[in-house]
Amino acid sequence: MAKLRVAGTWSGVLDEVDLENWTVPMLREEVAKRSNVPAGSIKLICAGRMLKDGDGTEKLSELGIKANSKILASRVAVDEGKSLKDAEELNQRLARVKEAVVALSTRHTDGALPLEDFNMEIEDQLGNKLHLPESDRQALMMGLMLHTNGKGLIRKGKFRDALEVLNMAEESFSLCNPKTIELVDNIAMLQMDMVWCYFMLKDIACLSVAGVRLDKARDGFERAHGKDASRLKLLQAGNSSELAVYMRLELLEAVVAYHSGQLEKSRRYLMSAQTKYKRLQVSDEVLSVVMGMGFKENEAKRALRINNQDVERAVDFLVEERARKALKREENLKRQAEILEQKKYGVTPLKKAVDIQLLNGLVSIGFAKELAAEALRRNENDTQKALDDLTNPEINASIQNYIETKNAKRQKQDTDSKIQLLVSMGFDMSAVVAAVQAGGTMEAIMQRLLQQGPLPNPAAAAAQAQAAAQVAAANAEPPADASFSESRDVEMEDEIADELARTDALSDYDIDVTREGEAINEYLALLDSTGSSSGSASTSG
């Protein structure tokens, strides 16, 4: 085995290089891995000569490379152009994410009529809705959405992109009242996620920042969870949902301590993290017992980790979780129905939706629902002003007349659209009008028409369809929420909403600890290799 000295994108010594078996692609792959860049972006030069792949079979010894040869590694110029292009694409995506988050948070905090068939709510770890001032609510919602998007990028291994999004999340959280932020652990989790990205990117340059972020994370967890997570355990009936989070935190603290030369401190953190890691390992035996009761592997594993491998408690946890999800689905269906109802009533002059809670209050004291909704719509959901209008005979009569006129117009639009559709299918105009006026479902109307005889020729049908379309267009009016539909990035909004829908109160605590286990063993081995030295440790993955 030989040593090769490398300088450039990465500087150091490659030990145990087998010159008789290694090829240029193998050497390039090794240098690229240590440089944390794609292998295709690295070019290698030795003794003034560029090392080419050839057919991929030539060995380093055949190319004249000997022990202690010096290799210069540099980035390929073409990759710089690619990097610029990647950076531009990332900036465009970040802009889209930010705009979508602002749009969603605004619509779901200021009472605007939702365009979606769902509503976003901020909940605590027990699923209870948090009632916050509008400014805090919007800033917190933006931060949560950006944090969720960043965690999605982490799961996909896009750590650099994730850092950019997490930075935006941190900025949004900073707009919240500090006392509000102290009540939740989201900021602490964000700080730890950012350091996890540094770790996965092997970005030792962020070491000092990482230490500060981890201190903030530990302080934040203690405020939100209580000392030794006592408050969190009380809230969650004594389970150990926090174990994986604190294990990752201690691992990262150990890494920072190691690269800062604080070897004993690093070892203490690693030993504590290792103890937690062992507690998080689920045996095949208990896993099979829980899965045998009809639960999937992922949910069974999570329940066992959270409940300290106790099968009975894990099963109870899973049953309760399913019940919570079923209740959540019912609430979502109810909210969807409310949103559809709100859309029917239109928006206030300031583009807000009619408040269903206030509407139900007016209905409960005897006012007709549609009448009460229109009174609230006109008065920006001011219940007292709506009551004044409803109890004023003249204004009440005016509102009723408006509703009747609107309903008549809506009925005419519905009739015209049916006529247009049936005429476009080839039915005679006069027969269609008569059939539609006779009433009934669309299916009944079509059956009635089919019983009257064959369809007319295509040319006549086309002329009739055009006439019907002109009538429908003349009577059409924009939908109640048309003013909101402009300049929406529906694709990005849907992506963010889907990510939020997949999360729950324990999502942040549900960590696959495989990588953490590997890192614990790696750094313990590094500490063992340094012996009792208290000097500065060398940089390593």
PyMOL commands that set and color helices and strands:
alter all, ss='L'
color gray80, all
select helices_A, chain A and resi 24-35+39-41+60-63+77-107+134-155+159-173+178-181+186-200+204-225+227-235+243-259+263-280+284-291+297-306+311-345+356-364+369-378+383-390+393-424+429-437+442-450+458-475+482-484+490-501+507-509+514-530
alter helices_A, ss='H'
color red, helices_A
select strands_A, chain A and resi 2-8+12-17+42-46+49-50+70-75
alter strands_A, ss='S'
color yellow, strands_A
deselect
rebuild
show_as cartoon
